[in-house]
Amino acid sequence: MDADQPVTLVRSTDRVEGEHTPGMKREQAIAVPGMWAGLVRTDAHTTTGWHHHADYETSIYVVHGSLRMDFGPGGTDTVQAGPGDFLHVPKGAIHREGNPGDEESQIIVVRAGSGPAVVNVDGPA
């Protein structure tokens, strides 16, 4: 236990540019061994590139706007989420996000695991 470690405050102006996936902007707030957290913005009417998060389990909370996630065999499964909704993306699950709305979407992402946080791929099998 790291009881001697201080609490860290990361202000909105302190976030740094995170890993890139076409169509989305990741702003890293926290990156410590075994965990990553940040804000992700997706422009209106945009679909991101296919990617997965290797050995990271990913939790997503939709703050603003619309989120569509394509996944599964051939990328044919889809879920739609809006403000206040949570999603879970299992480790290694190939997926892509889309924002079908008219405004930028904003989601909070928290990942637990190890290895590369983002692996861009051509698409699902």
C-alpha positions in Angstrom: 0.0 0.0 0.0 1.3 3.5 -0.9 -0.2 5.3 2.2 2.7 7.8 2.1 1.9 8.9 -1.4 0.0 12.3 -1.7 -3.3 12.7 -3.5 -2.7 14.1 -7.0 -4.9 16.8 -8.5 -4.9 17.0 -12.3 -6.6 20.1 -13.6 -8.2 20.3 -17.0 -5.2 22.5 -18.1 -2.8 19.8 -16.9 -4.0 16.9 -19.1 -1.5 15.9 -21.8 -2.2 14.5 -25.3 -2.6 10.8 -25.2 -2.2 8.0 -27.8 -3.8 8.6 -31.2 -6.6 6.8 -32.9 -7.9 8.4 -36.1 -11.0 10.5 -35.3 -10.6 10.9 -31.6 -8.5 13.1 -29.3 -7.3 11.5 -26.0 -6.3 13.7 -23.1 -4.4 11.7 -20.5 -5.0 12.8 -16.9 -3.5 9.9 -15.0 -1.0 7.2 -16.0 0.3 5.0 -13.2 1.5 1.4 -13.4 -1.6 -0.7 -14.1 -4.1 2.2 -14.7 -4.8 5.0 -17.3 -7.5 7.6 -17.0 -8.4 10.5 -19.3 -10.9 12.5 -21.3 -11.7 11.5 -24.9 -13.3 13.9 -27.4 -14.8 12.8 -30.7 -16.0 15.3 -33.3 -19.6 15.3 -34.5 -20.5 12.8 -37.3 -17.1 11.0 -36.9 -16.2 7.4 -36.7 -12.8 6.4 -35.2 -10.3 3.9 -36.5 -10.5 0.3 -35.3 -8.4 -0.4 -32.2 -8.2 -2.4 -29.0 -6.6 -1.9 -25.6 -4.4 -5.0 -25.3 -4.5 -6.3 -21.7 -6.5 -3.4 -20.3 -10.1 -3.7 -19.1 -11.8 -0.4 -20.1 -14.6 1.5 -18.4 -16.3 4.4 -20.2 -18.6 7.1 -18.8 -20.4 9.3 -21.3 -20.3 12.9 -20.1 -21.6 14.8 -23.2 -23.0 13.9 -26.6 -23.6 10.5 -28.3 -21.4 7.4 -28.4 -21.9 4.5 -30.8 -19.5 1.5 -30.4 -19.1 -1.1 -33.1 -17.5 -4.4 -32.1 -17.9 -8.2 -32.5 -17.3 -10.5 -35.4 -16.9 -8.4 -38.5 -17.7 -5.3 -36.4 -21.4 -5.9 -36.8 -22.5 -5.6 -33.2 -23.4 -2.0 -32.0 -24.4 -0.3 -28.8 -25.5 3.3 -28.5 -24.9 5.4 -25.3 -25.6 8.9 -24.1 -24.9 11.1 -21.1 -24.9 9.2 -17.9 -24.3 5.8 -19.5 -21.4 3.5 -18.7 -19.8 0.9 -21.0 -17.3 -1.8 -20.4 -14.8 -2.9 -23.1 -13.1 -6.2 -22.3 -9.3 -6.5 -22.8 -8.4 -7.2 -26.4 -11.9 -6.4 -27.8 -11.5 -4.8 -31.2 -13.9 -1.9 -31.5 -14.4 1.6 -32.9 -16.3 4.5 -31.5 -18.6 6.8 -33.4 -20.3 10.1 -32.7 -23.5 10.2 -34.7 -24.6 13.4 -33.0 -24.3 17.1 -34.0 -21.9 18.1 -31.2 -18.5 16.9 -30.0 -18.9 13.9 -27.6 -16.9 13.7 -24.4 -16.3 10.5 -22.5 -14.2 9.6 -19.4 -12.1 6.5 -19.9 -10.4 4.5 -17.1 -8.3 1.5 -18.0 -6.8 -1.1 -15.7 -4.1 -3.5 -17.0 -0.7 -3.4 -18.4 1.2 -3.1 -21.7 0.3 -0.7 -24.5 -2.9 1.2 -23.8 -3.9 1.6 -27.4 -3.3 -0.7 -30.4 -4.6 0.5 -33.7 -5.7 -2.3 -36.1 -7.2 -2.6 -39.6 -10.5 -4.0 -38.3 -12.1 -7.0 -36.6 -11.9 -10.5 -37.9 
